[in-house]
Amino acid sequence: MARYRTVVEDCDILVVGGGMGGCGATYEARHWGRDLRIVVAEKANIDRSGAVAQGLYAINCYMGMQWNENTPEDHVRYARNDLMGMVREDLAFDMARHVDSTVHKFDEWGLPMMRDPETGRYLREGKWQIMIHGESYKPIVAEAAKNSADKIYNRIMVTHLLMDESRPNRIAGAVGFNVRTGDFHIFRAKAVIVGAGGASHIFKPRSVGEGMGRTWYAPWSSASAYALPIQVGAKMTQMENRIVLCRFKDGYGPVGAYFLHLKTYTQNAYGDNYEKHWYEHTKRMVGEYIDHHPVPTCLRNHAFIEEMKAGRGPIHMVTTEAFQDPHKESVGWENFLGMTVGQAVVWASQDIDPKYINPELTTSEPYVMGSHATCSGAWASGPEDVSPSEYFWGYNRMMTVDGLFGAGDALGGTAHAFSSGSFTEGRLAAKAACQYVRDHRNETIQVSEQQTESLRKAIYKPLENYAVGRNEIVGGTVSPSYLLPIHGLQRLEKLMDEYAGGISNNYMTNGPLLTRGLHLLGTLHEDLEYLGAEDLHQLQRAWELRHRALASEAVVRHTMFREETRWPGYYYRGDFMKLDDDNWHVLTTSRRDPESGEWTLEKAPLYHIVD
Ligand SMILES: Cc1cc2nc3c(=O)[nH]c(=O)nc-3n(C[C@H](O)[C@H](O)[C@H](O)COP(=O)(O)OP(=O)(O)OC[C@H]3O[C@@H](n4cnc5c(N)ncnc54)[C@H](O)[C@@H]3O)c2cc1C
């Protein structure tokens, strides 16, 4: 598309995505790289972007080491237990030992923290969570990044990473386009830190039609954090470890503050505590894991799903007792107003006053992420002082592509980092990236015009497909020669739902279903070459879909590879219905060859570093 300008930026460190991880990376990069040129490319506007855009009511990861509340080792045990044994303990420990200093910075920068009136400590919601008045959490964090970066490019959707042509497997920057002006952006960078968030809308959501944008994870989390590294051959890990959330029905409102702070509880339609009925059944599937405390999240989901299947739903959250206390009632509402306004609106529209009516809960469609309670993402090096040799290759948080780093949802193996842990991971990645740039200061990166030109053509192709094909449309929008992004998205969501363990099948899949799903994904990839975009907004949708489709393929391949049901309640392999520690007490990794498109899957050792 000749009508769009080309803008070239040369920098030392490029941060892709200005969310929690990206802001942490930008802030810390300035500390270690005072003389380096640090640039951020953000799809939205950094002030209100990413999963924290709407605000949060709690910081979910804070050790409280200054008051001897928890240790980093405790946090590793907690995350490992919740993930049925499977985390990268080196990465988890490294994040946990640094996360308190991040939270103290947020406090210094003006984030309103709630305090216990008696002790003066941060007010705990649960063992790991502290409560905040967090409506402005993201703008406060973004300010630190804005003060640190040489330049922040807002409204740039990064579509591809660039590779150095003078050395194999070495990153050289990224390209993308401005979603408002259409300009083509080339970023040549010596190191790249990907912090582009998790993935919603790869499985069909419960809310469709009028409610389509109402998802649990942010609808703009479009899997770029996975697709960008996969495209250049970075190894991924635990991509089968999708998450299903138990949330308030229709608005996906969070339940953490309700369970932990308000002490509400669940019951089935007949007022029974159903979880204990499923104890023996679950024990037959997962053995002693059901006896762990706290009970792993997936196993609590499992009891919920089984109870619904047994016909004793809906499951309710009992709020009517707690809400008689005016303080708890206002905390219950504020919790939504600070982070999920939509839930309050849904209740108002459905005549639900939780003081008098116990609201329904539901289990969500699956999401893919690496910072919340699951750990999908890129396979990255750990820190030198903690990681065993298989987990360490020179630079903390560097992926298997030289010079390519990650933070937050982008990285695999690091569950339960949440907002504060993601920012911390960004800081750790940036420190290592600065070191990487210094160690390689005498090398120049080479990016030919041929490389950027072929990517430019690919990026704008959906606009061209539309311009050429629109003359053939019939019935308003039906075209024989192109596919609209919304149609492609619905096709992706349907096939992931039906074949890879979504809501329609009660999260059930098996080898034959996955094989068929993979075939359908293959034909979808072929058809996505014919995406048509009528404007820049649709061009963004087109590239988000491409990223989602590639990440989905990784999910399907990993799910096929792990022949067990490790996380009942997140998904089930009907052909391997039990947890199998003899064969699968391992992490999974995959690599897609960028030239051939062939995937290789392997088991990676799972080291328990903490007792
Ligand atoms: C509903 C919900 C509730 C949560 N509750 C809590 C809580 O109570 N407490 C807590 O501590 N944590 C909570 N979290 C988790 C927390 O929000 C995440 O762990 C954290 O935001 C992850 O950081 P990240 O940098 O990986 O991703 P994000 O913060 O989502 O940032 C990703 C950034 O990348 C940008 N981006 C995406 N694609 C591209 C692209 N192609 N090019 C350029 N930029 C791109 C996005 O616009 C965004 O700015 C919650 C998350 C959600 C969704």
The ligand as a Gaussian input file, in Angstrom:
#p B3LYP/6-31G(d) Opt

LIG

0 1
 C      -10.083000      -9.777000      34.596000
 C       -8.716000      -9.759000      35.179000
 C       -8.568000      -9.660000      36.533000
 C       -7.301000      -9.620000      37.082000
 N       -7.209000      -9.443000      38.412000
 C       -5.999000      -9.218000      38.958000
 C       -5.921000      -8.798000      40.309000
 O       -6.923000      -8.648000      40.999000
 N       -4.686000      -8.576000      40.817000
 C       -3.550000      -8.719000      40.078000
 O       -2.458000      -8.468000      40.610000
 N       -3.608000      -9.106000      38.791000
 C       -4.801000      -9.345000      38.195000
 N       -4.891000      -9.697000      36.880000
 C       -3.673000     -10.082000      36.150000
 C       -2.876000      -8.941000      35.540000
 O       -3.716000      -8.040000      34.942000
 C       -1.902000      -9.556000      34.522000
 O       -1.142000     -10.523000      35.186000
 C       -0.945000      -8.544000      33.896000
 O       -1.633000      -7.448000      33.380000
 C       -0.120000      -9.212000      32.796000
 O        0.826000      -8.299000      32.320000
 P        1.330000      -8.334000      30.797000
 O        2.286000      -7.218000      30.635000
 O        1.770000      -9.698000      30.446000
 O        0.023000      -8.078000      29.933000
 P       -0.888000      -6.766000      29.859000
 O       -0.814000      -5.980000      31.101000
 O       -2.219000      -7.227000      29.385000
 O       -0.198000      -5.894000      28.721000
 C       -0.108000      -6.306000      27.384000
 C        0.109000      -5.058000      26.533000
 O        0.503000      -5.411000      25.207000
 C       -0.219000      -4.625000      24.275000
 N       -0.260000      -5.387000      23.018000
 C       -0.907000      -6.539000      22.776000
 N       -0.649000      -6.958000      21.535000
 C        0.191000      -6.059000      20.985000
 C        0.810000      -5.949000      19.715000
 N        0.640000      -6.882000      18.768000
 N        1.593000      -4.875000      19.470000
 C        1.785000      -3.918000      20.420000
 N        1.226000      -3.991000      21.643000
 C        0.445000      -5.050000      21.919000
 C       -1.565000      -4.426000      24.937000
 O       -2.273000      -3.347000      24.395000
 C       -1.150000      -4.218000      26.395000
 O       -0.844000      -2.878000      26.670000
 C       -6.149000      -9.730000      36.267000
 C       -6.310000      -9.825000      34.889000
 C       -7.589000      -9.813000      34.343000
 C       -7.754000      -9.832000      32.870000

